[in-house]
Amino acid sequence: MGITVALALAIQVSQASVVGVVRDRITGSELPGAVVTLTDLDRSVLTDAAGRYEFRDVSPGPHHLAVDVAGFESRTLHALVPRSGRMEVNLALTPDPVYVGALEARPRVPVPHTENVGTEAITATFNSLASVRNHPLLAEADAFSALGSGEVYVHPESPHGVMIQGGTADQTGYELDGIPIFSANHAAGLFSAWNPDALSVVGLDYSSDASQTLSGVVRGVTKQPGEVTRGSAALSTTQSRLTLDGPLGIPGFGYVLSARAGRTLRKRSDENYLGGESGDLIGKVEGVLAGGRLRALVFQTENEIDVASEPEAPAPRAGGPPRSLFEWEGSSLGASWNRPLGAVNFTVSGWQARAGATGTWASPETPSGLRSHRADRGVVAKAEGTLRGVSVLFGVRGSSTYTEYRGVPEGETATFLSDANVRTVGAFGELGVPLGAFQVRAGGALTGARGRVYSAPRLVVHWRRSEAVSVFAEASRRQQFTHSLRTRESPAAGLLPTALWVVSDEGLPPSESEQVTFGAVLTPLPGVHIRSTAFVRRLRGFAQASASSTSPFATGSVEPGDASARGLAVDAGFSGSRYGIMASYGWQRVLYRVGDVDYRPSHGATHRALAGVTFYPNPTLSFRLGGTGEWGRTATGFDGGFEWEACTLRDYGFEFGGSPAVRNDLLGGVGLPDYVRVDLGVRKHWHVDTGPVDGALELYGTLSNLFGHENVLNFGLDPESGELTPITMLPRGPLVIGVEWRF
């Protein structure tokens, strides 16, 4: 919620008035018919057609101001009313769609690219939970997959990270309610480790307070606790989840609690089928404290994956080879306190977060092992608001990061690669100055680490040419003080989708990104939103495993790498009362360098397109048709047998067999055919009377690859014939079926 409180005292008025405008936080549009209440005086009014409200003759002193409107989170705040004059309190509410039986109404169907307007579309892009659920390309709601666009790459079948504007997954940060998360990904049918039922908004932030990552931060906001206990649950062929929220029993406090477990389908008689388990937990307590709002969050995730080390191998108990095993986990604990004072909003937060991973790569030729650990502590204090028309952001932060990484080649003692700690102290800020039709935002961050000071400046110029057209330009520099030792081009990258952290030191200094972006935002008609960008980017000094590492993680020395990226992207959304349409196109040229070798990474496809439509023939039934295409794809060659079957119901789950060894002499050197896939999904729900909260039961399913296009993950070298054999991806068949219910 964004809240701007401005006081303007009119001397000749004997008693105070409280006035303001209520808006939709996502679209920025006014909300008529909202109920605004001064609860201490038991006075209520409705907002007019322009979203405005007014209370006259309000007694001075502290008051509670509450606002409520169907389909949005209810909000209550403290207002210190002056003895005279006008007090303006403008409120922005986050959408929280509710079901109201046969009277259910949605003015427009939200889908990605329809909810970012104005200057917010420049500094950040975000999706409400409603648009994630309506995403026409997703079989099930997934917070990270929904971020895919012309400039954000998410692998369409085995995602292992969010890659922004040519950067790697390890250069993207993750925060939930402002608390850092270091193990945010699952694998084998699940991607995001954030239960979507516990979220209200998720998006990408490129602002100055997100500057300690090279590509930006994925920020999630958990849902607001309800005034009565509510719940949702789901059971599908990939996962089971449960979410509860409601009042805590302490006046002014509420809670959100969610738990989820992944489901791995497999043929028990076939050892090539992937085994393991995954799960995540989110807990939040939120309430009013000392005139502000306190939020405390706990997050935890655990994952275990085991796969056959040789294709078509017999079970280990039958004398077969051992299985490769990967485990990773993470936990975060933090709290924040937020309070508006006048026109400025103050926030203080603190956290501790950790992540760990272990692995055994049971390759017959080059077996190896892994142990990785990271532990962080940090505090942030910031103030943001608008003073005399100038937007202001200023903050300070401090953190301590400890990492330990050991790679263990078979037959050797542990190869010590990293055991270090880094402490950083810094400040960040931005000023946004209006200059007629222009707004200039200048700022950045200064960070001290290991006796040096690093600068990360940022400049944004925004020209609002008209109500429908905005143009912007941005130049920025960023540093990142941690590196990951995943072998990013390994065919097994999707089985270990977590960063393996080491902190920067004298031999591996902080990595850096410099970037220039130009763009435009168009809103020519109601419900139509188009965003286009062009970028040029240079990355330097990020860690890459040396040519001696052929497993999915580094087991020897590490080399600094460089990269360059340039691209164009167009994202469009069209929203109507019965449909939502989204479309994205991206063109890019991405080139990475390690040592004296240049190569194109697997996430650097030249052309990428996403498009889909979600159609509601009636309020309880929807159809989703979505397509994905990639052209100009490359992969890295590998040695060794390899068997892959996609994670579908037709194939009874996810199959992975073998220990493909990366061919560093073939980095990005294998050209792949075009990728084309079209999916069709359907959802149907029924309303159920469950008492104070209207319940709903929903069934859904998705049929994947309607046209049966043979898509290729990679090519493997047949050890007997010496010929390249395609490793194919999702065939035509049912992808997922499930049921959800809300109560």
Secondary structure, DSSP 4 states (H G I P E B T S, - for coil): --EEEEEE--TT-SSEEEEEEEEETTT--B-TT-EEEETTTTEEEE--TTSEEEEEEEPSEEEEEEEE-TTB--EEEEEEE-SSEEEEEEEEE-B-----GGG---SS---TTSS--TTHHHHEEEEEHHHHHT-TT-SS--TTGGG--SSEE--SSS----EETT--GGG-EEEETTEE-S--B--TT--BSS-GGGEEEEEEE-SGGGTTSSS-EEEEEEPPPPSS-EEEEEEESSEEEEEEEEE-SSTTEEEEEEEEEE-----TT-TTB-EEEEEEEEEEEEEEETTEEEEEEEEEEEEEEEEESSTTPPPGGGT-PPEEEEEEEEEEEEEEEEEEETTEEEEEEEEEEEEEEEEEE--SSS-EEEEEEEEEEEEEEEEEEEETTEEEEEEEEEEEEEEEEEEEETTS--EEEEEEEEEEEEEEEEEEEEETTEEEEEEEEEEEETTEEEEEEEEEEEEE-SSSEEEEEEEEEEEESEEE-B-TT-TTGGGS-S--EEE-BTTBPPEEEEEEEEEEEE--STTEEEEEEEEEEEEEEEEEE-TT--SSB--S-EEEEEEEEEEEEEEEEEE-SSEEEEEEEEEEEEEEEETTEEE--TT--SEEEEEEEEEEEETTEEEEEEEEEEESEEE--EES-EEEEEEETTTTEEEEEE-PEE-GGGTT-EEE--EEEEEEEEEEEEEEE-SSSEEEEEEEEEEE-TT----EEEEEE-TTT--EEEEE---SEEEEEEEEEE-
